[in-house]
């Protein structure tokens, strides 16, 4: 947790020579929600309070909800206290929408109660579900980058309203790769099905990993 940090991230990724075209146009319906409430160098009860408050919001809409708790203490917990919640909603078509919130570092910003953090994070996930699409607003730019680096074929992905970061990222893709996307707005006539969607289409540049030899 900030500001002291002290944690470690282990990242592994399979090596690929090329990226396949992306075709994600039907997000499906939400079938389950999973999450992780974590706490370090604070009372273990903090994570339980986060779970209870988050479930009080989400249980009104879906029965299949499971939020795990993870508490660390001592040297393995890093150098700063804090707590947070990460939620992921999975759809019937295998797409994922996520939301995450964490407490403010000690001495920075306003202190937040575990109950408030759990409710706010659950509402943030509901906002992502309302925005819709096959990718949440946090990962829109990653999906567009993978489409750009894909094979010289058409890739399509359905997104919710574009975030300001994504709009700026599209300008970077045009500057670095000379790739421009076809943007089609798909109005949603039913208020219960969320906001308007955006269908993004492009042709990849055919990027390949030269250090990966063909078998």
C-alpha positions, 0 to 999 in steps of 0.5 A, spaced: 500 500 500 502 507 498 506 511 500 511 506 503 509 500 498 514 494 499 510 489 495 512 485 489 508 484 483 510 477 479 508 478 472 508 472 467 506 472 460 506 467 454 511 469 448 507 470 442 509 471 435 503 475 432 496 477 435 490 474 433 484 479 430 479 481 436 472 480 435 468 482 441 461 485 439 456 481 444 458 482 451 452 477 454 449 478 460 452 478 467 452 471 471 456 472 477 461 477 481 467 475 484 471 480 488 477 480 493 477 485 499 484 486 502 487 489 508 494 490 511 497 492 517 490 494 520 484 490 523 482 483 519 475 485 521 476 491 516 476 486 510 469 483 513 466 490 513 468 491 506 465 485 504 458 486 508 457 493 505 459 491 498 454 485 498 448 490 501 448 493 494 450 487 489 445 482 492 439 486 490 441 484 483 444 478 483 445 472 487 451 469 485 456 473 489 462 471 492 467 476 495 474 473 498 478 476 504 485 477 504 489 479 510 496 480 511 500 482 517 508 483 519 513 483 514 509 480 508 504 486 508 509 491 506 510 498 509 504 502 510 497 500 512 491 500 508 485 496 505 481 496 499 476 492 494 477 489 487 470 486 484 470 483 477 463 481 473 463 475 468 458 475 463 455 469 459 459 470 453 466 470 457 467 478 458 469 481 464 468 488 467 472 490 473 472 496 478 477 497 484 478 502 490 483 503 495 483 507 502 487 513 501 494 513 504 495 515 511 496 523 512 493 524 504 486 526 503 480 524 507 480 518 511 475 513 508 471 508 512 471 500 510 463 501 509 463 507 505 469 504 500 465 497 499 459 501 497 462 506 493 466 500 489 460 496 488 456 502 485 462 503 481 462 496 478 454 497 477 456 504 473 461 499 469 455 494 467 451 500 466 456 503 461 456 496 458 461 493 452 465 488 452 471 491 456 471 496 462 473 503 461 479 502 465 482 497 460 479 500 453 486 503 451 489 496 452 484 493 447 485 498 442 492 497 442 492 489 441 487 491 436 492 496 433 498 491 433 494 485 431 494 481 424 492 485 417 485 483 418 479 487 421 478 487 428 472 489 432 470 491 439 464 493 442 465 499 448 461 503 452 462 511 452 469 512 451 473 515 457 477 521 456 484 517 457 481 512 451 480 518 447 487 521 448 490 514 447 486 514 440 490 520 438 497 517 440 495 510 436 494 515 430 501 518 431 505 512 432 502 507 428 498 511 423 492 507 425 485 510 425 479 507 427 472 507 425 467 509 430 460 507 430 455 509 435 450 504 437 444 508 441 441 504 446 433 504 446 432 501 452 434 505 459 434 498 463 440 495 458 445 501 459 448 507 456 449 508 448 455 503 446 461 504 441 463 499 436 470 500 434 473 497 428 480 497 425 485 493 421 491 491 425 498 493 422 501 486 422 506 487 428 510 480 429 515 478 434 522 477 430 525 474 436 520 468 436 521 463 431 516 459 427 516 452 428 
